[in-house]
Amino acid sequence: MSTKPGIIFMPHGNLQYSQLEPKKRAWVIKESYEKIFDAAKRQEARIAFEASGETVELMAKECPEVLKKLVDGIREGRIEPVGSPHTHIMLANIDPEIGLDSLRNGLDTWEKYTGFRPVSGWNPECSWASYIPNIFREAGFEILIADADSYLLSAVPGLREATGLQFDVRGHSNKNALFKIEEAISENPEALLTLFRPNLLDNGLKVILRSDMLCNLMLWYLMGATEGNREQPIQASEVREALQRWQSRIPGGNGFIMPYAEDAEYVGTTAYFYVKQFGLARFFEPAPESVERFHDILAMSRELGYEFITPVEAAARFEAVPGRGFQRIENGCAWHGGTAKAWNNTVYSRILDPVCISMHQGLKAIAAHVGLADMRADAAFREIMRNITTAYVSDARWPPAPTSPGRFNVQEALSALELANANILRLMEERGIEHARGLYSPGIMATQIAAITDELMGMEYFEERSKQ
């Protein structure tokens, strides 16, 4: 076993981000993702990089030269690819069949455009339900990056009482209060060990836990912002002290920490920071200073004696601990001390989700009628499943009032529903069952989509209110 502590950096990319206008996606690829790939090369640092399948596709279409840098980094052993659902969806809120299908599609897309099929997986927003580990394992993943804070608050007796942190679907997150967990577990070796080692589940999946106890500090440092109760932004000295503090807790250096498993877009842009933290209509502004701060964090980590490793290397190098308590994580948890159910409770979800569910049920009825046991075995059914999944994109459902997703985010989900309905009509005609409207009625569904389009497009959106 290694006695030199490991350190994992895993920025994750999502070009379906709320309020990231399609015309600006190429800019984000170049200002954020490319800068991350360049930093890993310049610092000679091994990192992991996660992207949804749709993000990989958009990179290939919009900036193939940046995708080549990613592929070169993977080939040279500098970057580990990390997979996720093809569409950025809240897995805990969706039928596991759809989630599994999207995970497989995401892996297929990575392999198609890069030549590599990831074995480490990322669960968007770290949403949780009991079936999450099972669908990742069934899709072919060996490792899952999950949320430590949800796990600890659920599995460690008395931790909620000690921290005062509670789950509530009406709240966005407890992100800035999760440092309280560190204080509460600082003398709990068993809880700390779950952060420093892979956690082996009964199905063979190894879970690596990320936490806002570290990630949030790094985020505020990258942004150079204050938390409203500071006279100056977080300084490099504070980041150094945190890295040293956590290093001292790893028994004999036999383990690792994961200080950055956060949105890649915070390196090079402000991404969603000012919306999430301050409710301001400031989206994806240039932040070149965050790139230099990312370089600083990497250099600092090396100076402190950490060894850059990836999730696969962590799983291979450090002995896993038994994955105890994962069955206690509450259905509906998410990262940042928030809940996946909060996404279910926005007005956009309450309008979009019933249509998605109805369409999926209709497609399953058609499959049963034609004797198709596995919809992935038929190209037409598989494409319609992908259309429906695109309509489930999480960023068309978040955030709640007084902020909102972008109008274009919601329009993309509606367009996916229209495409799915048209493809089901074509499928029924091609299979000679267009008369079997008891299975599914494309005509009625078209009116339902039109009705919710009128309602959703008739709303005023945050970015529009902010311009008045």
C-alpha positions in Angstrom: 0.0 0.0 0.0 1.1 3.6 -0.7 2.0 5.8 2.2 1.9 8.9 0.1 -1.6 10.4 0.2 -3.4 10.7 -3.1 -5.4 13.7 -4.3 -8.2 13.5 -6.9 -9.4 16.5 -9.0 -12.6 15.8 -11.1 -14.2 18.8 -12.8 -17.4 17.7 -14.5 -18.8 19.3 -17.6 -22.5 19.9 -18.6 -23.3 22.0 -21.6 -27.0 21.6 -20.9 -26.5 23.9 -17.9 -29.3 26.1 -16.9 -28.9 29.6 -18.3 -26.0 28.5 -20.6 -27.4 29.7 -23.9 -26.6 27.4 -26.9 -24.8 30.2 -28.7 -22.3 30.4 -25.8 -21.6 26.7 -25.4 -18.5 26.8 -27.7 -17.2 29.7 -25.6 -17.5 27.6 -22.4 -15.7 24.7 -24.1 -12.8 26.9 -24.9 -12.7 29.1 -21.8 -13.3 26.3 -19.3 -12.7 22.8 -20.6 -9.7 23.6 -22.7 -8.1 25.6 -19.9 -8.5 22.6 -17.6 -6.9 20.2 -20.1 -4.1 22.7 -20.6 -3.6 23.1 -16.8 -3.3 19.3 -16.3 -0.6 19.2 -19.0 1.3 22.3 -17.8 1.2 21.1 -14.1 1.9 17.4 -15.1 -1.1 16.5 -13.0 -3.3 13.5 -13.5 -7.0 14.5 -13.2 -10.4 13.0 -14.0 -12.8 14.7 -16.3 -16.5 13.9 -16.4 -19.0 14.9 -19.2 -22.4 13.8 -20.2 -22.8 12.1 -23.5 -24.6 15.2 -24.9 -21.7 17.3 -23.7 -19.2 15.1 -25.5 -21.3 15.3 -28.7 -21.4 19.1 -28.5 -17.6 19.2 -27.9 -17.1 17.1 -31.1 -19.4 19.4 -33.1 -18.5 22.8 -31.7 -14.8 22.5 -30.8 -13.2 19.3 -32.2 -9.7 20.7 -31.4 -10.6 20.8 -27.7 -12.0 17.3 -27.8 -8.7 16.2 -29.3 -6.9 17.7 -26.3 -9.1 15.6 -24.1 -8.5 12.4 -26.1 -4.7 13.1 -26.1 -4.8 13.6 -22.3 -6.6 10.3 -21.9 -4.2 8.5 -24.3 -1.2 9.9 -22.4 -2.6 8.8 -19.0 -3.0 12.4 -17.8 -6.8 12.4 -17.8 -9.3 9.7 -16.7 -12.6 9.8 -18.5 -15.6 9.7 -16.2 -19.0 8.7 -17.6 -22.6 9.7 -16.6 -26.0 9.6 -18.2 -26.1 10.7 -21.8 -28.5 13.5 -20.8 -28.0 15.4 -17.6 -30.9 13.9 -15.6 -31.8 13.5 -12.0 -31.6 9.7 -11.8 -33.4 9.4 -8.5 -36.5 11.1 -9.9 -36.8 8.9 -13.0 -37.8 5.4 -13.8 -34.6 3.2 -13.3 -35.2 1.8 -16.8 -34.7 5.3 -18.3 -31.7 5.9 -16.1 -30.0 2.7 -17.1 -30.6 3.3 -20.7 -29.1 6.8 -20.5 -26.0 5.5 -18.6 -25.4 3.0 -21.4 -25.9 5.7 -24.1 -23.5 7.9 -22.3 -20.8 5.2 -22.3 -21.5 4.5 -26.0 -21.1 8.2 -26.8 -17.8 8.5 -24.9 -16.5 5.4 -26.8 -17.8 6.7 -30.2 -16.1 10.1 -29.9 -13.0 9.4 -27.9 -12.3 5.6 -28.3 -12.4 5.2 -24.5 -15.2 3.6 -22.4 -15.1 5.0 -18.8 -15.3 2.6 -15.9 -15.8 5.5 -13.3 -19.2 7.1 -13.1 -20.7 10.4 -11.9 -24.3 10.6 -10.8 -25.6 14.1 -11.7 -26.3 16.3 -8.7 -25.5 13.1 -6.6 -29.2 12.3 -6.4 -29.9 9.2 -4.5 -32.3 6.2 -4.5 -31.6 2.6 -3.5 -31.3 1.6 -7.1 -28.6 4.1 -8.1 -25.6 1.7 -7.3 -27.4 -1.1 -9.2 -28.0 0.7 -12.4 -24.4 2.0 -12.5 -23.1 -1.5 -12.0 -25.5 -3.0 -14.5 -24.4 -0.3 -17.1 -20.8 -1.5 -16.7 -19.3 0.9 -14.2 -16.8 -0.3 -11.6 -16.6 3.0 -9.6 -19.2 5.6 -8.6 -18.4 9.1 -7.4 -21.1 9.9 -4.8 -21.8 12.5 -2.2 -20.2 12.2 1.2 -22.4 14.8 2.9 -25.7 12.9 2.1 -24.1 9.7 3.2 -22.7 11.0 6.4 -25.9 12.9 7.4 -27.9 9.7 6.8 -25.5 7.1 8.1 -23.7 8.6 11.1 -25.9 8.5 14.2 -26.4 11.9 15.8 -24.7 13.9 13.0 -27.8 15.8 12.0 -28.5 16.8 15.6 -24.9 17.8 16.0 -24.8 20.0 12.9 -28.4 21.2 12.8 -28.6 20.2 9.1 -31.9 18.9 7.8 -33.2 17.8 4.4 -36.1 19.9 3.0 -37.4 19.9 -0.5 -38.3 23.6 -0.2 -34.7 24.6 0.2 -32.1 24.9 -2.5 -29.1 23.6 -0.4 -27.1 23.8 2.8 -23.9 24.1 0.8 -22.3 26.9 2.8 -23.1 25.2 6.1 -21.7 21.8 5.4 -18.4 22.7 7.0 -20.2 21.8 10.3 -19.9 18.2 9.3 -16.1 18.5 9.4 -16.2 19.8 12.9 -18.6 16.9 14.0 -16.6 14.1 12.5 -13.0 15.3 13.1 -12.6 12.8 16.0 -14.5 10.0 14.3 -11.9 7.8 12.6 -14.5 5.4 11.1 -16.4 8.2 9.4 -13.2 9.9 8.2 -12.0 6.6 6.7 -15.0 6.5 4.4 -13.7 9.7 2.8 -10.1 8.4 2.4 -10.8 5.0 0.9 -13.1 3.4 -1.7 -16.3 2.0 -0.2 -17.0 -1.5 -1.5 -20.7 -2.3 -1.9 -22.2 -5.8 -2.1 -22.6 -5.6 -5.8 -18.9 -5.0 -6.4 -19.2 -1.3 -7.0 -16.6 0.9 -5.4 -17.9 4.2 -4.2 -15.6 7.2 -3.8 -17.1 10.1 -1.8 -16.8 13.8 -2.6 -17.7 16.4 -0.1 -18.5 20.2 0.0 -16.4 20.3 3.2 -13.5 20.7 0.8 -15.1 21.4 -2.6 -17.0 24.5 -1.5 -13.9 26.1 -0.1 -12.1 25.5 -3.5 -15.1 26.9 -5.3 -15.2 30.2 -3.4 -11.4 30.5 -3.8 -11.7 30.0 -7.6 -14.4 32.6 -7.8 -12.6 35.2 -5.6 -15.8 36.0 -3.9 -16.9 36.6 -0.3 -19.6 34.8 1.5 -21.3 38.0 2.7 -19.7 37.8 6.1 -16.0 38.3 5.0 -14.1 41.5 4.2 -11.9 39.7 1.7 -12.2 36.6 -0.5 -10.7 33.2 0.6 -7.0 33.4 0.4 -4.5 30.8 -0.9 -3.2 30.4 2.6 -6.7 29.2 3.7 -6.7 26.6 0.9 -3.2 25.4 1.9 -4.2 25.1 5.5 -7.3 23.0 4.6 -5.2 20.7 2.4 -2.7 20.3 5.2 -5.5 19.7 7.8 -7.1 17.0 5.8 -3.7 15.4 5.0 -2.9 15.1 8.7 -6.1 13.0 9.2 -5.2 10.3 6.7 -3.8 7.5 8.8 -0.2 7.0 7.7 -0.9 8.7 4.4 -2.7 5.6 3.3 -5.6 7.1 1.5 -6.7 10.1 -0.6 -8.9 13.2 -0.6 -11.1 14.6 -3.3 -11.0 18.4 -3.0 -12.6 19.3 -6.3 -15.5 17.3 -7.7 -17.5 20.3 -8.9 -18.7 21.9 -12.1 -15.9 22.3 -14.6 -17.4 25.6 -15.7 -16.2 27.4 -12.5 -12.7 27.2 -14.0 -12.7 29.9 -16.6 -16.2 31.2 -16.1 -18.5 32.2 -13.2 -21.0 29.6 -14.5 -24.0 29.7 -12.1 -22.2 31.0 -9.1 -23.9 34.4 -8.7 -27.4 33.0 -9.3 -26.9 30.2 -6.8 -25.3 32.2 -4.1 -26.8 35.6 -4.4 -29.8 35.3 -6.7 -28.3 37.6 -9.2 -28.9 37.4 -13.0 -25.3 36.9 -13.8 -24.6 33.8 -15.9 -21.3 32.5 -17.3 -19.2 35.6 -17.2 -15.5 35.5 -18.1 -13.3 34.6 -15.0 -9.8 34.1 -16.3 -8.4 34.6 -12.8 -10.1 31.3 -11.8 -7.9 29.5 -14.3 -4.8 30.8 -12.5 -6.2 29.9 -9.1 -6.9 26.4 -10.4 -3.2 26.2 -11.4 -2.3 27.4 -7.9 -4.3 24.7 -6.2 -2.7 22.0 -8.4 0.8 23.4 -7.6 0.0 23.7 -4.0 -1.1 20.1 -3.8 2.1 18.9 -5.2 4.2 21.1 -2.9 2.3 19.6 0.1 3.3 16.1 -0.8 0.1 14.8 -2.4 0.3 12.5 -5.4 -2.2 13.2 -8.2 -4.3 10.2 -8.8 -7.5 9.3 -10.6 -10.6 7.4 -9.4 -9.3 4.2 -11.1 -5.9 4.6 -9.5 -7.5 5.3 -6.1 -9.6 2.1 -6.3 -6.6 0.0 -7.3 -4.1 1.4 -4.9 -6.0 1.8 -1.6 -7.7 -1.0 0.2 -11.5 -0.6 0.2 -13.5 -0.4 3.3 -16.9 -2.2 3.6 -19.6 0.0 2.3 -21.7 0.2 5.4 -24.7 2.4 5.8 -25.4 3.2 2.2 -28.8 1.6 2.5 -29.6 4.4 5.0 -29.1 7.2 2.6 -32.5 8.7 2.1 -34.4 8.4 -1.1 -34.4 11.9 -2.6 -31.1 13.2 -1.3 -28.7 15.2 -3.5 -25.4 17.0 -3.1 -24.9 20.4 -1.4 -27.1 19.2 1.5 -30.1 19.6 -0.8 -32.6 17.1 -2.2 -33.3 15.6 -5.6 -37.0 16.0 -4.7 -36.5 19.7 -4.9 -36.2 19.3 -8.7 -39.5 17.4 -8.7 -41.3 20.2 -6.9 -40.6 23.1 -9.3 -43.4 24.2 -11.5 -41.5 23.1 -14.6 -41.2 19.5 -13.3 -44.9 19.4 -12.3 -45.8 20.3 -15.8 -43.2 18.4 -17.8 -42.9 15.2 -15.9 -46.4 13.8 -16.3 -46.0 14.1 -20.1 -42.7 12.3 -20.0 -44.1 9.5 -17.8 -47.2 9.1 -20.1 -45.0 8.9 -23.2 -42.7 6.4 -21.7 -45.6 4.2 -20.5 -47.1 4.4 -24.0 -43.8 3.3 -25.6 -43.6 0.4 -23.3 -47.2 -0.6 -24.2 -46.3 -0.6 -27.9 -43.2 -2.6 -27.2 -45.2 -5.2 -25.3 -47.8 -5.3 -28.1 -45.1 -6.1 -30.8 -43.4 -8.6 -28.5 -40.3 -6.6 -27.9 -38.8 -7.4 -24.5 -35.8 -5.1 -24.7 -36.3 -1.7 -26.3 -32.6 -1.2 -26.7 -32.6 -4.1 -29.2 -34.6 -2.1 -31.7 -33.1 1.1 -33.1 -36.4 3.0 -33.4 -37.5 2.2 -29.9 -34.0 3.1 -28.6 -34.0 6.5 -30.3 -37.5 7.3 -28.9 -36.2 6.4 -25.4 -33.3 8.8 -26.0 -35.8 11.6 -27.0 -37.9 11.1 -23.9 -34.7 11.1 -21.7 -33.6 14.4 -23.3 -37.0 15.8 -22.3 -36.1 14.8 -18.7 -33.0 17.1 -18.7 -32.6 18.4 -15.2 -31.7 22.0 -16.2 -35.1 22.5 -17.7 -36.5 22.0 -14.2 -34.3 24.1 -12.0 -34.0 26.4 -10.2 -37.2 27.3 -8.4 -38.7 30.7 -7.9 -37.7 33.5 -7.6 -35.0 32.3 -10.1 -35.7 29.9 -13.0 -34.1 27.9 -15.8 -33.6 29.7 -19.1 -36.5 29.9 -21.5 -34.4 28.0 -24.0 -33.7 25.2 -21.4 -37.4 24.6 -21.2 -37.8 24.9 -24.9 -35.2 22.2 -25.5 -37.2 19.8 -23.3 -40.4 20.6 -25.2 -38.7 20.1 -28.5 -37.6 16.7 -27.4 -41.2 15.7 -26.5 -42.4 16.9 -29.9 -39.7 14.8 -31.6 -40.5 11.7 -29.4 -44.2 12.0 -30.3 -43.5 12.3 -34.0 -41.1 9.3 -33.9 -43.8 7.2 -32.1 -46.3 8.1 -34.8 -43.8 7.1 -37.4 -43.0 3.8 -35.6 -46.7 2.9 -35.3 -47.2 3.5 -39.0 -44.1 1.5 -40.0 -45.2 -1.4 -37.8 -48.7 -1.3 -39.2 -50.3 -0.6 -35.8 -51.3 3.1 -36.3 -54.9 2.0 -35.7 -54.1 0.7 -32.2 -54.6 4.1 -30.5 -55.6 2.4 -27.3 -51.9 1.7 -26.8 -50.9 5.3 -27.5 -52.5 8.3 -29.2 -50.0 10.6 -31.0 -52.9 12.9 -31.8 -54.0 13.4 -28.2 -50.4 13.6 -27.0 -49.7 16.4 -29.6 -52.4 18.5 -28.0 -51.1 17.8 -24.5 -47.6 18.9 -25.6 -49.2 22.0 -27.2 -51.0 22.7 -24.0 -48.0 22.6 -21.7 -46.0 24.5 -24.3 -48.5 27.3 -24.1 -48.3 27.3 -20.3 -44.5 27.1 -20.0 -43.8 29.5 -22.8 -46.4 31.9 -21.4 -44.3 32.3 -18.2 -41.8 35.0 -17.5 -38.3 33.7 -17.0 -35.6 35.0 -14.6 -33.2 36.3 -17.2 -36.1 38.3 -18.8 -37.3 39.8 -15.5 -33.7 40.9 -14.7 -33.6 42.9 -18.0 -36.7 45.0 -17.2 
